[in-house]
Amino acid sequence: MVILLLICFGLYKGYVALTDFEIGVSERIVELEEAADLERQGEVIALMMYLGDPPELNEHLFVKNKSKCLEMKQIAEETSFAYYECAIVYANLKGGKIISINEELEVF
């Protein structure tokens, strides 16, 4: 019984180490692309500012997560007359910044 538990524990630790390695590698690739200023495309969370009547996209900002985006949106709406929106977008990215938005996927 003890040997079976040790084998299961070893398999579990191996699985965790492998998945952590894969996650770390993909995050490191993104960091290197940003440092090298390579342009890439991907899904990101963006805070977007609309101005005018009808509203037109004026500015956009790359945000790390949904909660930070909603927090920034609330602050911006309190201090500005523009319309703000947090969304997951498919965009062109360069150096950790959004160059252009290709498609709006989900608004929250």
MARVEX-218607 format. One line per 8 residues: their letters; for each residue x, y, z of C-alpha. Coordinates in steps of 0.001 Angstrom, whole numbers, plus 500000, padded with zeros to 6 digits. Example, Ala and Ser with C-alpha at 12.3 -4.5 7.8 and 13.67 -1.06 7.14 Angstrom:
2
as) 512300/495500/507800; 513670/498940/507140 $
This chain:
108
mvilllic) 500000/500000/500000; 502823/502403/500896; 504609/501679/497612; 501410/502400/495670; 501018/505746/497478; 504656/506634/496743; 504189/505841/493042; 501006/507951/492887 $
fglykgyv) 502741/510809/494684; 505706/510600/492278; 503391/510670/489249; 501530/513642/490694; 504753/515588/491351; 505954/514797/487827; 502681/516037/486329; 502785/519271/488352 $
altdfeig) 506424/519909/487399; 505671/519359/483704; 502623/521648/483634; 504432/524383/485600; 507338/524176/483163; 505017/524562/480152; 503265/527559/481715; 506587/529173/482628 $
vserivel) 507957/528710/479120; 504931/530304/477427; 505041/533288/479805; 508774/533687/479179; 508216/533675/475399; 505723/536536/475744; 508206/538486/477899; 510953/538008/475317 $
eeaadler) 508674/539083/472456; 507749/542230/474373; 511391/543013/475139; 512367/542531/471484; 509469/544739/470305; 508115/542015/468025; 504595/542548/466786; 502192/539714/467502 $
qgevialm) 498444/539079/467556; 496419/537703/470418; 493472/537907/472769; 493905/540438/475565; 491801/542464/477968; 491503/546106/476982; 490070/549262/478503; 488635/551277/475621 $
mylgdppe) 487555/554915/475571; 484830/556110/473209; 484162/559753/472359; 481628/561557/470209; 478082/561022/469025; 477903/558300/467729; 480671/556970/469975; 483942/556233/468195 $
lnehlfvk) 486903/554369/469659; 489459/557001/470607; 491971/555179/472846; 492688/551683/474138; 494844/550335/476938; 496192/546824/477571; 495173/545588/481056; 496497/542474/482825 $
nkskclem) 493198/541173/484240; 489439/541718/484353; 489260/543098/487905; 491969/545705/487225; 490161/546755/484046; 486837/547204/485848; 488571/549168/488622; 490251/551474/486089 $
kqiaeets) 486961/551873/484189; 485162/553016/487337; 487848/555599/488139; 487892/556862/484547; 484114/557253/484388; 484130/559258/487616; 486699/561716/486267; 485694/561941/482592 $
fayyecai) 482675/562414/480336; 483795/559725/477878; 482232/556267/477591; 484524/553429/478749; 484298/549714/478089; 486259/546673/479284; 486432/543841/476780; 488379/540858/475595 $
vyanlkgg) 489695/541824/472165; 491749/540264/469413; 494480/542819/468793; 497916/543515/467345; 500400/543889/470198; 503905/545311/470326; 506030/545784/473415; 503155/545122/475837 $
kiisinee) 500928/547719/474154; 497926/547430/471863; 498742/548743/468388; 495303/548126/466866; 492136/546245/467708; 491008/543734/465095; 487883/542379/466777; 485929/542822/470002 $
levf) 485214/539334/471376; 483458/539827/474736; 482394/542922/476676; 482107/542864/480470 $
